[in-house]
């Protein structure tokens, strides 16, 4: 009976705290979004002290939604001048051959050089867009408070701002997005984002397009009680190209094995991250 009373009391306290949090006034929305953008920009710089392993699983689908091809790729992720660098270490579960490692290292060095030349916060590729840039492109509405993993979040619906200044195809495409955004109330960090394309977006003079119905989910969490980093992402991609059968795929991304490291370490062919 004592254990039941303790459990009941703890549950009641938890519910009371949750209800009080939900009843508290919501923060000023423009101020909150400004704080989130500032925090995300600082995060883009701070995460250069970390590396992690990213595993990408791609299920290519036929027109009926059946899996016709399955591929996996393991990459070591690190950052230079706020820009993400990928170094592939496995393909379909197999270690790279000596020749593949040499080719991959050459690609990494070129990416590092390009990242060093590209101003912090700007995309190094036309088909890339950062979370901090997405925040500046979106318009938010319907703020409310929700609990996620026991933490209070401020949740918004959002759409792409058609009048936002953008650079590159990925940022232009972001204007076609809508979805939901969860902001960790305590840390003012993006906790989750779910987005989808409401219309087709044409790339390369209309020769290629991302189809309506494509969607993605992105999550990040506080790692080691120190830094917010990506934990996983999922995407459903529908794409079309003139003269080609449409491409459809379900993509699952898992981020793990976070470690501190020295920035120059992963630029070496066989280097390992250092704690």
ChimeraX commands (.cxc) that place a marker at each C-alpha (Angstrom):
marker #1 position 0.00,0.00,0.00 radius 0.5
marker #1 position 2.86,2.40,0.83 radius 0.5
marker #1 position 4.39,1.82,-2.62 radius 0.5
marker #1 position 1.01,2.51,-4.25 radius 0.5
marker #1 position 0.58,5.77,-2.25 radius 0.5
marker #1 position 4.10,6.90,-3.21 radius 0.5
marker #1 position 3.43,6.11,-6.88 radius 0.5
marker #1 position 0.09,7.93,-6.75 radius 0.5
marker #1 position 1.68,10.98,-5.08 radius 0.5
marker #1 position 4.53,11.09,-7.62 radius 0.5
marker #1 position 2.08,10.80,-10.50 radius 0.5
marker #1 position -0.11,13.56,-9.07 radius 0.5
marker #1 position 2.90,15.86,-8.64 radius 0.5
marker #1 position 4.02,15.17,-12.20 radius 0.5
marker #1 position 0.55,15.95,-13.55 radius 0.5
marker #1 position 0.37,19.12,-11.45 radius 0.5
marker #1 position 3.72,20.36,-12.78 radius 0.5
marker #1 position 2.63,19.57,-16.33 radius 0.5
marker #1 position -0.68,21.41,-15.89 radius 0.5
marker #1 position 1.05,24.43,-14.35 radius 0.5
marker #1 position 3.46,24.54,-17.28 radius 0.5
marker #1 position 0.60,24.40,-19.76 radius 0.5
marker #1 position -1.23,27.21,-17.94 radius 0.5
marker #1 position 1.81,29.52,-17.85 radius 0.5
marker #1 position 1.75,32.38,-20.37 radius 0.5
marker #1 position 3.45,31.60,-23.67 radius 0.5
marker #1 position 6.62,33.57,-24.39 radius 0.5
marker #1 position 6.55,36.39,-26.93 radius 0.5
marker #1 position 6.73,34.60,-30.29 radius 0.5
marker #1 position 9.08,36.97,-32.22 radius 0.5
marker #1 position 11.46,37.10,-29.23 radius 0.5
marker #1 position 11.39,33.31,-28.85 radius 0.5
marker #1 position 12.13,32.70,-32.55 radius 0.5
marker #1 position 14.97,35.21,-32.45 radius 0.5
marker #1 position 16.44,33.40,-29.43 radius 0.5
marker #1 position 16.09,30.03,-31.19 radius 0.5
marker #1 position 17.87,31.32,-34.31 radius 0.5
marker #1 position 20.68,32.76,-32.18 radius 0.5
marker #1 position 21.02,29.52,-30.22 radius 0.5
marker #1 position 21.04,27.46,-33.41 radius 0.5
marker #1 position 23.79,29.64,-34.91 radius 0.5
marker #1 position 25.86,29.24,-31.74 radius 0.5
marker #1 position 25.17,25.51,-31.85 radius 0.5
marker #1 position 26.44,25.39,-35.44 radius 0.5
marker #1 position 29.77,26.71,-34.12 radius 0.5
marker #1 position 29.96,24.72,-30.87 radius 0.5
marker #1 position 29.30,21.36,-32.52 radius 0.5
marker #1 position 32.68,21.63,-34.28 radius 0.5
marker #1 position 34.04,20.07,-31.09 radius 0.5
marker #1 position 32.07,16.87,-31.75 radius 0.5
marker #1 position 31.95,14.03,-34.25 radius 0.5
marker #1 position 29.44,11.21,-34.54 radius 0.5
marker #1 position 28.52,8.24,-36.70 radius 0.5
marker #1 position 25.56,8.57,-39.07 radius 0.5
marker #1 position 23.90,5.48,-40.54 radius 0.5
marker #1 position 21.62,6.03,-43.53 radius 0.5
marker #1 position 19.21,3.32,-44.70 radius 0.5
marker #1 position 17.57,3.85,-48.09 radius 0.5
marker #1 position 14.59,1.79,-49.21 radius 0.5
marker #1 position 14.01,2.52,-52.89 radius 0.5
marker #1 position 10.36,1.86,-53.78 radius 0.5
marker #1 position 8.51,0.86,-56.92 radius 0.5
marker #1 position 5.31,2.60,-58.04 radius 0.5
marker #1 position 3.25,0.32,-55.76 radius 0.5
marker #1 position 5.30,1.17,-52.68 radius 0.5
marker #1 position 7.19,-2.13,-52.55 radius 0.5
marker #1 position 10.89,-2.13,-51.72 radius 0.5
marker #1 position 12.96,-2.88,-54.85 radius 0.5
marker #1 position 16.39,-1.89,-53.54 radius 0.5
marker #1 position 17.93,-1.48,-50.08 radius 0.5
marker #1 position 21.21,0.29,-49.35 radius 0.5
marker #1 position 23.05,1.41,-46.22 radius 0.5
marker #1 position 25.87,3.87,-45.71 radius 0.5
marker #1 position 27.90,4.64,-42.59 radius 0.5
marker #1 position 29.54,8.06,-42.39 radius 0.5
marker #1 position 31.65,9.85,-39.81 radius 0.5
marker #1 position 30.27,13.39,-39.43 radius 0.5
marker #1 position 32.32,16.39,-38.36 radius 0.5
marker #1 position 32.13,20.14,-38.90 radius 0.5
marker #1 position 34.46,22.77,-40.31 radius 0.5
marker #1 position 33.59,26.47,-40.15 radius 0.5
marker #1 position 29.98,25.38,-39.20 radius 0.5
marker #1 position 29.72,23.22,-42.35 radius 0.5
marker #1 position 28.98,19.50,-42.13 radius 0.5
marker #1 position 31.58,17.13,-43.60 radius 0.5
marker #1 position 30.83,13.47,-44.29 radius 0.5
marker #1 position 33.47,10.74,-44.48 radius 0.5
marker #1 position 32.05,7.41,-45.66 radius 0.5
marker #1 position 33.46,4.44,-43.76 radius 0.5
marker #1 position 31.09,1.63,-44.81 radius 0.5
marker #1 position 28.83,0.84,-47.76 radius 0.5
marker #1 position 26.14,-1.81,-47.34 radius 0.5
marker #1 position 27.84,-3.00,-44.16 radius 0.5
marker #1 position 31.27,-3.51,-45.77 radius 0.5
marker #1 position 34.45,-1.57,-45.02 radius 0.5
marker #1 position 35.82,0.46,-47.91 radius 0.5
marker #1 position 38.63,-1.00,-49.97 radius 0.5
marker #1 position 42.04,0.69,-49.98 radius 0.5
marker #1 position 41.22,2.36,-53.31 radius 0.5
marker #1 position 37.80,3.49,-52.07 radius 0.5
marker #1 position 39.35,4.91,-48.90 radius 0.5
marker #1 position 41.86,6.94,-50.93 radius 0.5
marker #1 position 39.09,8.29,-53.16 radius 0.5
marker #1 position 36.94,9.12,-50.13 radius 0.5
marker #1 position 39.83,10.91,-48.43 radius 0.5
marker #1 position 40.40,13.07,-51.51 radius 0.5
marker #1 position 36.70,13.97,-51.48 radius 0.5
marker #1 position 36.84,14.86,-47.77 radius 0.5
marker #1 position 39.88,17.11,-48.22 radius 0.5
marker #1 position 38.15,18.98,-51.05 radius 0.5
marker #1 position 35.04,19.37,-48.87 radius 0.5
marker #1 position 37.16,20.70,-45.99 radius 0.5
marker #1 position 38.87,23.24,-48.27 radius 0.5
marker #1 position 35.51,24.38,-49.62 radius 0.5
marker #1 position 34.07,24.65,-46.08 radius 0.5
marker #1 position 37.01,26.81,-45.02 radius 0.5
marker #1 position 36.40,29.16,-47.97 radius 0.5
marker #1 position 32.62,29.38,-47.49 radius 0.5
marker #1 position 31.38,31.89,-44.88 radius 0.5
marker #1 position 29.93,30.34,-41.73 radius 0.5
marker #1 position 26.18,29.87,-42.03 radius 0.5
marker #1 position 26.11,29.80,-45.83 radius 0.5
marker #1 position 25.44,26.53,-47.66 radius 0.5
marker #1 position 28.44,24.99,-49.41 radius 0.5
marker #1 position 26.15,23.24,-51.88 radius 0.5
marker #1 position 23.02,24.38,-53.72 radius 0.5
marker #1 position 21.14,21.28,-52.56 radius 0.5
marker #1 position 21.83,21.84,-48.84 radius 0.5
marker #1 position 20.07,23.94,-46.23 radius 0.5
marker #1 position 20.79,24.16,-42.51 radius 0.5
marker #1 position 18.26,24.20,-39.69 radius 0.5
marker #1 position 19.29,27.77,-38.82 radius 0.5
marker #1 position 18.51,28.86,-42.40 radius 0.5
marker #1 position 15.18,27.03,-42.34 radius 0.5
marker #1 position 14.23,28.98,-39.22 radius 0.5
marker #1 position 14.84,32.26,-41.02 radius 0.5
marker #1 position 12.76,31.16,-44.05 radius 0.5
marker #1 position 9.64,29.99,-42.18 radius 0.5
marker #1 position 6.59,31.84,-40.86 radius 0.5
marker #1 position 5.15,30.37,-37.64 radius 0.5
marker #1 position 1.59,30.36,-36.27 radius 0.5
marker #1 position -0.67,28.78,-33.63 radius 0.5
marker #1 position 1.84,28.62,-30.73 radius 0.5
marker #1 position 1.00,26.18,-27.93 radius 0.5
marker #1 position 2.79,24.30,-25.19 radius 0.5
marker #1 position 3.34,20.52,-25.38 radius 0.5
marker #1 position 5.35,18.03,-23.31 radius 0.5
marker #1 position 7.89,15.94,-25.23 radius 0.5
marker #1 position 10.06,13.36,-23.45 radius 0.5
marker #1 position 9.18,14.97,-20.12 radius 0.5
marker #1 position 10.35,18.44,-21.25 radius 0.5
marker #1 position 8.16,21.42,-22.02 radius 0.5
marker #1 position 8.19,22.55,-25.65 radius 0.5
marker #1 position 6.63,25.49,-27.47 radius 0.5
marker #1 position 5.07,24.09,-30.62 radius 0.5
marker #1 position 4.24,25.97,-33.82 radius 0.5
marker #1 position 2.75,25.29,-37.21 radius 0.5
marker #1 position 4.85,26.82,-39.98 radius 0.5
marker #1 position 4.91,27.56,-43.70 radius 0.5
marker #1 position 7.71,28.79,-45.92 radius 0.5
marker #1 position 7.84,32.56,-46.28 radius 0.5
marker #1 position 7.44,33.28,-50.03 radius 0.5
marker #1 position 9.12,36.67,-49.54 radius 0.5
marker #1 position 12.21,35.37,-47.70 radius 0.5
marker #1 position 15.57,35.97,-49.37 radius 0.5
marker #1 position 17.12,32.65,-50.32 radius 0.5
marker #1 position 20.28,31.38,-51.99 radius 0.5
marker #1 position 20.41,28.11,-53.90 radius 0.5
marker #1 position 17.84,25.52,-54.89 radius 0.5
marker #1 position 17.44,23.92,-51.46 radius 0.5
marker #1 position 16.61,27.23,-49.79 radius 0.5
marker #1 position 14.23,28.10,-52.64 radius 0.5
marker #1 position 12.55,24.72,-52.17 radius 0.5
marker #1 position 12.15,25.44,-48.45 radius 0.5
marker #1 position 9.55,28.07,-49.31 radius 0.5
marker #1 position 7.31,25.20,-50.43 radius 0.5
marker #1 position 7.46,23.50,-47.02 radius 0.5
marker #1 position 4.90,23.47,-44.24 radius 0.5
marker #1 position 4.75,21.51,-41.02 radius 0.5
marker #1 position 5.21,21.58,-37.27 radius 0.5
marker #1 position 8.14,22.75,-35.15 radius 0.5
marker #1 position 8.86,21.88,-31.50 radius 0.5
marker #1 position 11.13,24.22,-29.50 radius 0.5
marker #1 position 12.59,23.09,-26.18 radius 0.5
marker #1 position 11.30,25.79,-23.83 radius 0.5
marker #1 position 14.18,25.67,-21.36 radius 0.5
marker #1 position 17.11,25.60,-23.82 radius 0.5
marker #1 position 15.47,27.44,-26.75 radius 0.5
marker #1 position 16.66,24.73,-29.15 radius 0.5
marker #1 position 14.88,22.93,-31.99 radius 0.5
marker #1 position 13.73,19.58,-30.60 radius 0.5
marker #1 position 11.74,18.24,-33.56 radius 0.5
marker #1 position 10.63,19.32,-36.99 radius 0.5
marker #1 position 8.11,17.62,-39.27 radius 0.5
marker #1 position 7.80,19.11,-42.75 radius 0.5
marker #1 position 6.25,18.24,-46.09 radius 0.5
marker #1 position 6.12,19.66,-49.60 radius 0.5
marker #1 position 2.72,21.10,-50.46 radius 0.5
marker #1 position 3.55,21.44,-54.15 radius 0.5
marker #1 position 6.03,20.15,-56.73 radius 0.5
marker #1 position 9.34,21.99,-56.80 radius 0.5
marker #1 position 11.24,22.04,-60.09 radius 0.5
marker #1 position 15.04,21.90,-60.22 radius 0.5
marker #1 position 17.43,22.37,-63.12 radius 0.5
marker #1 position 15.18,24.26,-65.56 radius 0.5
marker #1 position 12.29,21.91,-64.86 radius 0.5
marker #1 position 14.20,18.76,-65.81 radius 0.5
marker #1 position 13.95,17.38,-62.26 radius 0.5
marker #1 position 11.38,17.95,-59.52 radius 0.5
marker #1 position 10.72,17.03,-55.91 radius 0.5
marker #1 position 7.14,15.82,-55.81 radius 0.5
marker #1 position 4.23,16.93,-53.68 radius 0.5
marker #1 position 3.88,14.52,-50.76 radius 0.5
marker #1 position 7.59,14.30,-49.99 radius 0.5
marker #1 position 8.12,14.75,-46.26 radius 0.5
marker #1 position 10.74,14.51,-43.56 radius 0.5
marker #1 position 11.08,14.39,-39.78 radius 0.5
marker #1 position 14.16,15.68,-37.93 radius 0.5
marker #1 position 15.03,15.21,-34.25 radius 0.5
marker #1 position 17.81,16.53,-32.06 radius 0.5
marker #1 position 18.36,16.15,-28.32 radius 0.5
marker #1 position 20.63,17.26,-25.53 radius 0.5
marker #1 position 23.67,14.93,-25.67 radius 0.5
marker #1 position 25.68,14.25,-22.50 radius 0.5
marker #1 position 23.84,17.17,-20.84 radius 0.5
marker #1 position 26.16,19.40,-22.86 radius 0.5
marker #1 position 25.18,19.98,-26.48 radius 0.5
marker #1 position 22.13,19.62,-28.73 radius 0.5
marker #1 position 22.93,17.32,-31.66 radius 0.5
marker #1 position 20.92,15.41,-34.31 radius 0.5
marker #1 position 19.67,11.99,-33.21 radius 0.5
marker #1 position 17.61,10.73,-36.14 radius 0.5
marker #1 position 15.67,11.69,-39.24 radius 0.5
marker #1 position 13.19,10.06,-41.58 radius 0.5
marker #1 position 12.19,11.07,-45.10 radius 0.5
marker #1 position 9.79,9.96,-47.80 radius 0.5
marker #1 position 11.00,11.26,-51.16 radius 0.5
marker #1 position 9.03,11.45,-54.39 radius 0.5
marker #1 position 11.05,12.82,-57.33 radius 0.5
marker #1 position 10.57,13.01,-61.08 radius 0.5
marker #1 position 12.90,13.55,-64.04 radius 0.5
marker #1 position 12.04,14.00,-67.71 radius 0.5
marker #1 position 12.51,10.72,-69.57 radius 0.5
marker #1 position 13.00,8.74,-66.36 radius 0.5
marker #1 position 10.70,6.73,-64.14 radius 0.5
marker #1 position 9.87,8.58,-60.94 radius 0.5
marker #1 position 12.11,7.96,-57.94 radius 0.5
marker #1 position 10.51,7.03,-54.62 radius 0.5
marker #1 position 12.31,6.15,-51.42 radius 0.5
marker #1 position 11.95,5.89,-47.66 radius 0.5
marker #1 position 15.11,7.05,-45.93 radius 0.5
marker #1 position 15.98,6.47,-42.28 radius 0.5
marker #1 position 18.93,8.21,-40.62 radius 0.5
marker #1 position 20.36,7.30,-37.21 radius 0.5
marker #1 position 23.00,9.43,-35.46 radius 0.5
marker #1 position 25.01,7.91,-32.60 radius 0.5
marker #1 position 28.44,7.46,-30.95 radius 0.5
marker #1 position 28.97,11.15,-30.16 radius 0.5
marker #1 position 32.56,12.01,-29.24 radius 0.5
marker #1 position 34.73,15.05,-28.73 radius 0.5
marker #1 position 37.59,15.31,-31.18 radius 0.5
marker #1 position 40.35,17.52,-32.53 radius 0.5
marker #1 position 39.28,19.20,-35.78 radius 0.5
marker #1 position 42.31,18.05,-37.74 radius 0.5
marker #1 position 41.92,14.40,-36.70 radius 0.5
marker #1 position 39.21,13.23,-39.10 radius 0.5
marker #1 position 40.95,14.86,-42.04 radius 0.5
marker #1 position 43.49,12.04,-41.86 radius 0.5
marker #1 position 42.69,8.75,-43.67 radius 0.5
marker #1 position 42.71,6.44,-40.63 radius 0.5
marker #1 position 42.22,8.92,-37.79 radius 0.5
marker #1 position 39.81,8.24,-34.96 radius 0.5
marker #1 position 37.87,10.74,-32.86 radius 0.5
marker #1 position 39.38,11.46,-29.46 radius 0.5
marker #1 position 37.46,11.88,-26.22 radius 0.5
marker link #1:1,2 radius 0.2
marker link #1:2,3 radius 0.2
marker link #1:3,4 radius 0.2
marker link #1:4,5 radius 0.2
marker link #1:5,6 radius 0.2
marker link #1:6,7 radius 0.2
marker link #1:7,8 radius 0.2
marker link #1:8,9 radius 0.2
marker link #1:9,10 radius 0.2
marker link #1:10,11 radius 0.2
marker link #1:11,12 radius 0.2
marker link #1:12,13 radius 0.2
marker link #1:13,14 radius 0.2
marker link #1:14,15 radius 0.2
marker link #1:15,16 radius 0.2
marker link #1:16,17 radius 0.2
marker link #1:17,18 radius 0.2
marker link #1:18,19 radius 0.2
marker link #1:19,20 radius 0.2
marker link #1:20,21 radius 0.2
marker link #1:21,22 radius 0.2
marker link #1:22,23 radius 0.2
marker link #1:23,24 radius 0.2
marker link #1:24,25 radius 0.2
marker link #1:25,26 radius 0.2
marker link #1:26,27 radius 0.2
marker link #1:27,28 radius 0.2
marker link #1:28,29 radius 0.2
marker link #1:29,30 radius 0.2
marker link #1:30,31 radius 0.2
marker link #1:31,32 radius 0.2
marker link #1:32,33 radius 0.2
marker link #1:33,34 radius 0.2
marker link #1:34,35 radius 0.2
marker link #1:35,36 radius 0.2
marker link #1:36,37 radius 0.2
marker link #1:37,38 radius 0.2
marker link #1:38,39 radius 0.2
marker link #1:39,40 radius 0.2
marker link #1:40,41 radius 0.2
marker link #1:41,42 radius 0.2
marker link #1:42,43 radius 0.2
marker link #1:43,44 radius 0.2
marker link #1:44,45 radius 0.2
marker link #1:45,46 radius 0.2
marker link #1:46,47 radius 0.2
marker link #1:47,48 radius 0.2
marker link #1:48,49 radius 0.2
marker link #1:49,50 radius 0.2
marker link #1:50,51 radius 0.2
marker link #1:51,52 radius 0.2
marker link #1:52,53 radius 0.2
marker link #1:53,54 radius 0.2
marker link #1:54,55 radius 0.2
marker link #1:55,56 radius 0.2
marker link #1:56,57 radius 0.2
marker link #1:57,58 radius 0.2
marker link #1:58,59 radius 0.2
marker link #1:59,60 radius 0.2
marker link #1:60,61 radius 0.2
marker link #1:61,62 radius 0.2
marker link #1:62,63 radius 0.2
marker link #1:63,64 radius 0.2
marker link #1:64,65 radius 0.2
marker link #1:65,66 radius 0.2
marker link #1:66,67 radius 0.2
marker link #1:67,68 radius 0.2
marker link #1:68,69 radius 0.2
marker link #1:69,70 radius 0.2
marker link #1:70,71 radius 0.2
marker link #1:71,72 radius 0.2
marker link #1:72,73 radius 0.2
marker link #1:73,74 radius 0.2
marker link #1:74,75 radius 0.2
marker link #1:75,76 radius 0.2
marker link #1:76,77 radius 0.2
marker link #1:77,78 radius 0.2
marker link #1:78,79 radius 0.2
marker link #1:79,80 radius 0.2
marker link #1:80,81 radius 0.2
marker link #1:81,82 radius 0.2
marker link #1:82,83 radius 0.2
marker link #1:83,84 radius 0.2
marker link #1:84,85 radius 0.2
marker link #1:85,86 radius 0.2
marker link #1:86,87 radius 0.2
marker link #1:87,88 radius 0.2
marker link #1:88,89 radius 0.2
marker link #1:89,90 radius 0.2
marker link #1:90,91 radius 0.2
marker link #1:91,92 radius 0.2
marker link #1:92,93 radius 0.2
marker link #1:93,94 radius 0.2
marker link #1:94,95 radius 0.2
marker link #1:95,96 radius 0.2
marker link #1:96,97 radius 0.2
marker link #1:97,98 radius 0.2
marker link #1:98,99 radius 0.2
marker link #1:99,100 radius 0.2
marker link #1:100,101 radius 0.2
marker link #1:101,102 radius 0.2
marker link #1:102,103 radius 0.2
marker link #1:103,104 radius 0.2
marker link #1:104,105 radius 0.2
marker link #1:105,106 radius 0.2
marker link #1:106,107 radius 0.2
marker link #1:107,108 radius 0.2
marker link #1:108,109 radius 0.2
marker link #1:109,110 radius 0.2
marker link #1:110,111 radius 0.2
marker link #1:111,112 radius 0.2
marker link #1:112,113 radius 0.2
marker link #1:113,114 radius 0.2
marker link #1:114,115 radius 0.2
marker link #1:115,116 radius 0.2
marker link #1:116,117 radius 0.2
marker link #1:117,118 radius 0.2
marker link #1:118,119 radius 0.2
marker link #1:119,120 radius 0.2
marker link #1:120,121 radius 0.2
marker link #1:121,122 radius 0.2
marker link #1:122,123 radius 0.2
marker link #1:123,124 radius 0.2
marker link #1:124,125 radius 0.2
marker link #1:125,126 radius 0.2
marker link #1:126,127 radius 0.2
marker link #1:127,128 radius 0.2
marker link #1:128,129 radius 0.2
marker link #1:129,130 radius 0.2
marker link #1:130,131 radius 0.2
marker link #1:131,132 radius 0.2
marker link #1:132,133 radius 0.2
marker link #1:133,134 radius 0.2
marker link #1:134,135 radius 0.2
marker link #1:135,136 radius 0.2
marker link #1:136,137 radius 0.2
marker link #1:137,138 radius 0.2
marker link #1:138,139 radius 0.2
marker link #1:139,140 radius 0.2
marker link #1:140,141 radius 0.2
marker link #1:141,142 radius 0.2
marker link #1:142,143 radius 0.2
marker link #1:143,144 radius 0.2
marker link #1:144,145 radius 0.2
marker link #1:145,146 radius 0.2
marker link #1:146,147 radius 0.2
marker link #1:147,148 radius 0.2
marker link #1:148,149 radius 0.2
marker link #1:149,150 radius 0.2
marker link #1:150,151 radius 0.2
marker link #1:151,152 radius 0.2
marker link #1:152,153 radius 0.2
marker link #1:153,154 radius 0.2
marker link #1:154,155 radius 0.2
marker link #1:155,156 radius 0.2
marker link #1:156,157 radius 0.2
marker link #1:157,158 radius 0.2
marker link #1:158,159 radius 0.2
marker link #1:159,160 radius 0.2
marker link #1:160,161 radius 0.2
marker link #1:161,162 radius 0.2
marker link #1:162,163 radius 0.2
marker link #1:163,164 radius 0.2
marker link #1:164,165 radius 0.2
marker link #1:165,166 radius 0.2
marker link #1:166,167 radius 0.2
marker link #1:167,168 radius 0.2
marker link #1:168,169 radius 0.2
marker link #1:169,170 radius 0.2
marker link #1:170,171 radius 0.2
marker link #1:171,172 radius 0.2
marker link #1:172,173 radius 0.2
marker link #1:173,174 radius 0.2
marker link #1:174,175 radius 0.2
marker link #1:175,176 radius 0.2
marker link #1:176,177 radius 0.2
marker link #1:177,178 radius 0.2
marker link #1:178,179 radius 0.2
marker link #1:179,180 radius 0.2
marker link #1:180,181 radius 0.2
marker link #1:181,182 radius 0.2
marker link #1:182,183 radius 0.2
marker link #1:183,184 radius 0.2
marker link #1:184,185 radius 0.2
marker link #1:185,186 radius 0.2
marker link #1:186,187 radius 0.2
marker link #1:187,188 radius 0.2
marker link #1:188,189 radius 0.2
marker link #1:189,190 radius 0.2
marker link #1:190,191 radius 0.2
marker link #1:191,192 radius 0.2
marker link #1:192,193 radius 0.2
marker link #1:193,194 radius 0.2
marker link #1:194,195 radius 0.2
marker link #1:195,196 radius 0.2
marker link #1:196,197 radius 0.2
marker link #1:197,198 radius 0.2
marker link #1:198,199 radius 0.2
marker link #1:199,200 radius 0.2
marker link #1:200,201 radius 0.2
marker link #1:201,202 radius 0.2
marker link #1:202,203 radius 0.2
marker link #1:203,204 radius 0.2
marker link #1:204,205 radius 0.2
marker link #1:205,206 radius 0.2
marker link #1:206,207 radius 0.2
marker link #1:207,208 radius 0.2
marker link #1:208,209 radius 0.2
marker link #1:209,210 radius 0.2
marker link #1:210,211 radius 0.2
marker link #1:211,212 radius 0.2
marker link #1:212,213 radius 0.2
marker link #1:213,214 radius 0.2
marker link #1:214,215 radius 0.2
marker link #1:215,216 radius 0.2
marker link #1:216,217 radius 0.2
marker link #1:217,218 radius 0.2
marker link #1:218,219 radius 0.2
marker link #1:219,220 radius 0.2
marker link #1:220,221 radius 0.2
marker link #1:221,222 radius 0.2
marker link #1:222,223 radius 0.2
marker link #1:223,224 radius 0.2
marker link #1:224,225 radius 0.2
marker link #1:225,226 radius 0.2
marker link #1:226,227 radius 0.2
marker link #1:227,228 radius 0.2
marker link #1:228,229 radius 0.2
marker link #1:229,230 radius 0.2
marker link #1:230,231 radius 0.2
marker link #1:231,232 radius 0.2
marker link #1:232,233 radius 0.2
marker link #1:233,234 radius 0.2
marker link #1:234,235 radius 0.2
marker link #1:235,236 radius 0.2
marker link #1:236,237 radius 0.2
marker link #1:237,238 radius 0.2
marker link #1:238,239 radius 0.2
marker link #1:239,240 radius 0.2
marker link #1:240,241 radius 0.2
marker link #1:241,242 radius 0.2
marker link #1:242,243 radius 0.2
marker link #1:243,244 radius 0.2
marker link #1:244,245 radius 0.2
marker link #1:245,246 radius 0.2
marker link #1:246,247 radius 0.2
marker link #1:247,248 radius 0.2
marker link #1:248,249 radius 0.2
marker link #1:249,250 radius 0.2
marker link #1:250,251 radius 0.2
marker link #1:251,252 radius 0.2
marker link #1:252,253 radius 0.2
marker link #1:253,254 radius 0.2
marker link #1:254,255 radius 0.2
marker link #1:255,256 radius 0.2
marker link #1:256,257 radius 0.2
marker link #1:257,258 radius 0.2
marker link #1:258,259 radius 0.2
marker link #1:259,260 radius 0.2
marker link #1:260,261 radius 0.2
marker link #1:261,262 radius 0.2
marker link #1:262,263 radius 0.2
marker link #1:263,264 radius 0.2
marker link #1:264,265 radius 0.2
marker link #1:265,266 radius 0.2
marker link #1:266,267 radius 0.2
marker link #1:267,268 radius 0.2
marker link #1:268,269 radius 0.2
marker link #1:269,270 radius 0.2
marker link #1:270,271 radius 0.2
marker link #1:271,272 radius 0.2
marker link #1:272,273 radius 0.2
marker link #1:273,274 radius 0.2
marker link #1:274,275 radius 0.2
view
